[in-house]
Amino acid sequence: MRVDVKPELLRWAVERSMIERDVLEDRFPNLPAWEAGKVQPTLRQLEDFARATYTPVGFLFLTMPPEEPLPIPDFRTIAPANLRRPSPDLLDTIYLCQRRQDWYHDYARTEGEERLPFVGKATPASPVVATAADIRRTLRFDVQERAGLPTWSEALRRLIELADNAGVLVMVSGVVGSNNHRKLDPEEFRGFTLADELAPLIFVNGADTKSAQMFTVAHELAHVWLGASGISDEEPARTPHQEIERWCDAVAAEFLVPLEQFRSTYDSAANVNEEMQRLARQYKVSTLVILRRMLDAGGLDTAAFREAYGKEVARLRAIKAGSGGNFYLTLGARASKRFARALVVSTLEGRSTYIEALRLLGFKKMSTFHELGQQLGLAV
């Protein structure tokens, strides 16, 4: 059975997928003929093509390609031109997180949980220092306590745990759902926030360097305090054009390394690399954040900062991905431990179905669900 599908829809699906054309043609040798309208695909071939290009099969029966705007505000500033249109991976990740947030919002309301007072507590006119202090106080992310942790990676783990404990659903993953074949591109985005008074959600692109992820978490927490949803590509080296992003970057830097305290511990006359490493160990943050604070404190001019920052980024990218431990590969971290625990408990109690739980977690096998329950310390 051949299907009458418009060639422009096939071309749109290929472009939208951002998959190399030769890869698709290897799998679908008749693709050029389909696109030229010389031959029509069978229904089976069209369904396979839709899966391969991550296209909802119903889209291919439309009369013209649909518009797919981002469902949340776009605060990105440097994404390459070919990534300005959201990829299927980004869209599917946002949609999955929205479904998870909707589920948890209803769950929290049923459980009688009260709205979180810090969501929407601030505005871009709020004092940066006071807001950063309020986030530290709310999360109990104490600078002195952090200094006692062995590494800044452990501090990042602790920050995510404390945010999750405070009621923020923090999800860290480098793939779409649990599909390890669909890796997220950190050049497209680093993180996003879905604001909600009962279920604020932060997603961090786990494919990004571990050093970048700490600043992303802090930046997205500032979005939560604003009550402002949005997708970001923040990094300490840039000064964004948007007022919201400038404010969130400033709050993130102050939250991680209070400037007045930093001035008292920073020796601007010391060797930049040695001082950077020393202060990173002291504050348990990435070296990139420390370089940004050196600039803020006046110890580095813009040219020196950019040179040092570029060298440090290159060094960090050369570090093997597995060097930071497997925390980000755990099932609980991918879906937020708070969310995952609530969903597993709800399912075991019969309030949610196993089908719904597997769909929200992105699992296909019950064995993976059981593994998650064991990781969370629940009897499954």
Summary of the structure (lengths in Angstrom):
residues: 380
radius of gyration: 22.6
end to end distance: 45.7
largest distance: 76.0
contacts: 1202
relative contact order: 0.10
helix: 57%
strand: 7%
